[in-house]
Each structure stands twice: as structure tokens, then as C-alpha cells.
Amino acid sequence: PAPHILSALEVAVSRPLRMSSSYRCTAAGLPLLLLLSVLGAKRIEGFFSYASRMPNGNSVPVPGGDGICNGVGHTSCGGGGARNSFGLAFAASSHAWTKELCEADSDGDGVSNGAELGDPCCT
């Protein structure tokens, strides 16, 4: 690039940008912020994608409580972190709702995954 353009880029990268009266960010940190935002969006996109691959995946009630369990397949209804036995089985089925996964009793409670998710006939 021309010398005057390079000088402008060097100044832009080294000079802090004023984001608000209490928060400052350098231009060099902006690509990292953008990358983290994209990765976070991909994680959220993955959750919604997985929930849509199983029956009623977006409306599973919290076990023994009120509300919806957003972390179906995880030990916490908040999602993320360790997977429960259903989450491990769902991953092993390539994150697909299969007849075998439906008929299985991943949590060992005597009720099939399909019956627990509202698909007792595994259709």
C-alpha cells in the first residue's frame, strides 16, 4: 500500500477507540471480538439445529420443575458442559433421530426415548 495508507492503518491499530465513557477497546482487539461473536452464534445455532432434529426438542419440560429444558442432552437444562446418557446416544447416532435411538432407553428409566419425547411410535 501507499505510505500514507500504511501510516493511517498503523495509527488505527495502535490508537484506542472510545466505545463508551466506561469502556475502551483497541482496534487490534476488534477482530478477536468479532471472532468470539461468530463462534458464540455458531454454538447457539448448533443448539437450535439439534433441538429441531428430535421430536418436541424445543419444548421438553424441565424434569421435576417448571419451564422448558434448553439443554436436552446435557446434564444441565441450561445446556453446554457434560452430556447426559441421551446426549451421548444422540451424538453416537450422528445427531439424527433414528428408529434405534427412539426405541432405546438411554437414561435407563424403563421408558423409551421416543415415549419421553412424545414419539412413542418412533415415526
C-alpha positions in Angstrom: 0.0 0.0 0.0 0.9 3.6 -0.4 2.9 5.0 2.6 0.1 7.4 3.6 -2.4 4.5 3.8 0.1 2.3 5.8 0.6 5.2 8.2 -3.2 5.5 8.7 -3.5 1.8 9.3 -0.7 1.8 11.8 -2.4 4.7 13.7 -5.8 3.0 13.6 -4.4 -0.3 15.0 -2.4 1.3 17.8 -4.8 4.0 18.9 -7.5 3.1 21.4 -11.1 3.6 20.1 -13.5 5.2 22.5 -16.5 2.8 22.8 -18.3 4.5 25.7 -17.3 6.6 28.7 -16.5 3.5 30.7 -15.3 1.0 28.1 -12.2 1.2 25.9 -11.2 -1.2 23.2 -8.2 -1.1 20.9 -8.7 -1.6 17.2 -6.4 -4.6 17.4 -8.9 -6.3 19.7 -11.8 -5.8 17.4 -11.0 -8.9 15.2 -10.9 -11.0 18.4 -14.3 -9.7 19.5 -15.8 -10.4 16.1 -14.4 -13.9 16.1 -15.8 -14.6 19.5 -19.2 -13.3 18.4 -19.2 -15.6 15.4 -18.2 -18.6 17.5 -20.9 -17.9 20.0 -23.5 -17.6 17.3 -22.4 -20.9 15.8 -22.8 -22.5 19.2 -26.3 -21.2 19.6 -27.1 -22.2 16.0 -25.9 -25.7 16.9 -28.3 -26.0 19.8 -31.3 -25.0 17.8 -30.3 -27.3 15.0 -30.0 -30.2 17.4 -33.3 -29.5 19.1 -35.1 -29.4 15.7 -33.7 -32.9 14.9 -35.7 -34.6 17.6 -39.4 -34.7 18.3 -40.5 -31.8 20.5 -36.9 -30.8 21.0 -37.8 -27.2 21.6 -40.5 -27.9 24.2 -39.0 -30.6 26.6 -40.2 -29.7 30.1 -37.6 -29.4 32.9 -37.6 -32.7 34.8 -39.5 -32.2 38.1 -39.8 -28.5 37.6 -41.4 -25.7 35.6 -40.3 -24.3 32.3 -38.5 -25.7 29.2 -35.3 -27.6 29.3 -33.0 -25.9 26.7 -30.2 -28.4 27.3 -31.7 -31.7 26.2 -28.7 -34.0 26.0 -26.7 -32.2 28.7 -26.6 -32.8 32.5 -27.9 -29.2 33.0 -31.0 -27.9 31.4 -29.1 -24.7 30.7 -27.1 -26.6 28.1 -23.4 -26.8 27.5 -21.0 -28.8 29.5 -21.2 -32.5 30.2 -23.6 -34.6 28.2 -26.1 -37.0 29.8 -26.7 -40.5 28.5 -29.2 -39.3 25.9 -26.8 -36.7 24.6 -24.1 -39.3 24.2 -26.5 -41.6 22.4 -27.7 -38.7 20.2 -24.1 -37.9 19.3 -23.4 -41.6 18.5 -26.4 -41.5 16.1 -24.7 -38.6 14.2 -27.2 -36.2 15.8 -30.1 -37.8 14.0 -33.4 -39.1 15.3 -33.3 -42.7 14.3 -35.6 -45.6 15.0 -32.9 -47.2 17.1 -32.4 -44.0 19.2 -36.2 -43.6 19.5 -36.7 -47.2 20.8 -33.7 -47.0 23.2 -34.0 -46.2 26.8 -30.9 -44.0 27.1 -31.4 -43.0 30.7 -32.4 -46.5 31.9 -35.7 -45.5 33.5 -37.8 -48.1 31.7 -39.3 -45.6 29.2 -38.1 -45.3 25.6 -36.6 -42.1 24.4 -39.4 -41.8 21.9 -42.1 -42.0 24.6 -40.3 -39.4 26.7 -40.1 -37.0 23.7 -43.6 -37.6 22.5 -42.9 -40.0 19.7 -43.9 -43.4 21.2 -44.4 -45.0 17.8 -41.0 -43.9 16.6 -42.3 -42.3 13.4 
